[in-house]
């Protein structure tokens, strides 16, 4: 029966780490869109070549 308790302890530990990572992820302010990429490096399609 020791293996059953080891599985239970590992599941509880995994849930604690998952909860902790979710708290940390929500604590960090995600600033989406602050770095705007320019599309100058994108190759234009067929039929359009700037002179």
Secondary structure, DSSP 4 states (H G I P E B T S, - for coil): -HHHHHHHHHHHHHHHHHHHHHHHHHHSPP-TTSSPPPSTTSPP-TT----
